[in-house]
Amino acid sequence: MAKSMQRNHDGAFKARVALEAVKGEKTMARLSSEYGVHPNQIRRWRQRLLDELPDVFSARRQKQENQGEEMTSAGASVWDRKRLQNC
């Protein structure tokens, strides 16, 4: 069976490529060849950046982050209890 061509890029790489696309100094084809990513993927990352950028400084985002931290701490306590039960 052939190995999948799917690659996982970290967030910093995606942000760097998307930011280059937003700047508009280079064409999508040029960015694609420089970073080795399909132009459609760059367009999706660029669009996601533009869609989510206004929320970076909003109160709604801060509220979501606080809820995520609460869930993480609750998840850790469940994990600890399960781990202790298995000992």
C-alpha positions as CSV (number, residue, x, y, z in Angstrom):
1,M,0.0,0.0,0.0
2,A,1.3,3.5,-0.9
3,K,2.3,5.8,1.9
4,S,0.0,8.8,2.4
5,M,1.3,12.1,1.0
6,Q,-0.3,14.0,3.8
7,R,2.1,16.2,5.9
8,N,1.5,17.9,9.2
9,H,2.8,21.4,9.5
10,D,3.2,23.1,12.8
11,G,1.2,26.3,13.5
12,A,4.2,28.6,13.2
13,F,4.9,27.3,9.6
14,K,1.2,27.8,8.7
15,A,1.2,31.3,10.2
16,R,4.4,32.3,8.3
17,V,3.1,31.1,5.0
18,A,-0.4,32.6,5.5
19,L,1.2,35.9,6.5
20,E,3.3,35.9,3.4
21,A,0.1,35.3,1.3
22,V,-1.7,38.2,3.1
23,K,1.2,40.6,2.3
24,G,0.6,39.9,-1.4
25,E,4.3,40.6,-2.3
26,K,4.6,37.1,-3.9
27,T,2.1,35.1,-6.0
28,M,0.5,32.0,-4.7
29,A,2.6,30.0,-7.2
30,R,5.8,31.5,-6.0
31,L,4.9,30.8,-2.3
32,S,3.9,27.3,-3.3
33,S,7.2,26.6,-4.8
34,E,9.2,28.2,-2.0
35,Y,7.4,26.4,0.8
36,G,6.5,23.2,-1.0
37,V,2.8,23.6,-0.2
38,H,-0.1,23.4,-2.7
39,P,-1.5,26.8,-3.6
40,N,-5.0,25.8,-2.5
41,Q,-3.7,24.9,1.0
42,I,-2.0,28.3,1.2
43,R,-5.3,30.0,0.2
44,R,-7.1,28.0,3.0
45,W,-4.5,29.1,5.6
46,R,-4.7,32.7,4.4
47,Q,-8.5,32.7,4.6
48,R,-8.5,31.2,8.1
49,L,-6.0,33.8,9.2
50,L,-8.2,36.6,7.9
51,D,-11.3,35.1,9.4
52,E,-9.8,34.6,12.9
53,L,-7.7,37.7,13.1
54,P,-10.4,40.0,14.4
55,D,-11.1,37.6,17.3
56,V,-7.5,37.8,18.5
57,F,-8.2,40.9,20.6
58,S,-11.9,40.3,21.4
59,A,-13.4,39.5,24.8
60,R,-15.0,36.4,23.3
61,R,-11.7,34.8,22.6
62,Q,-10.4,35.5,26.1
63,K,-13.6,33.9,27.5
64,Q,-13.1,30.8,25.3
65,E,-9.5,30.5,26.4
66,N,-10.5,30.7,30.1
67,Q,-13.1,27.9,29.5
68,G,-10.4,25.8,27.7
69,E,-8.1,26.2,30.8
70,E,-10.9,25.1,33.1
71,M,-11.6,22.1,30.9
72,T,-7.9,21.2,30.8
73,S,-7.7,21.3,34.6
74,A,-10.9,19.2,35.0
75,G,-9.6,16.7,32.4
76,A,-6.3,16.5,34.3
77,S,-8.1,15.6,37.6
78,V,-10.1,12.9,35.8
79,W,-6.9,11.6,34.3
80,D,-5.2,11.6,37.7
81,R,-8.2,9.7,39.3
82,K,-8.1,7.0,36.6
83,R,-4.4,6.7,36.9
84,L,-4.6,6.3,40.7
85,Q,-7.4,3.7,40.3
86,N,-5.1,1.6,38.0
87,C,-2.3,1.5,40.5
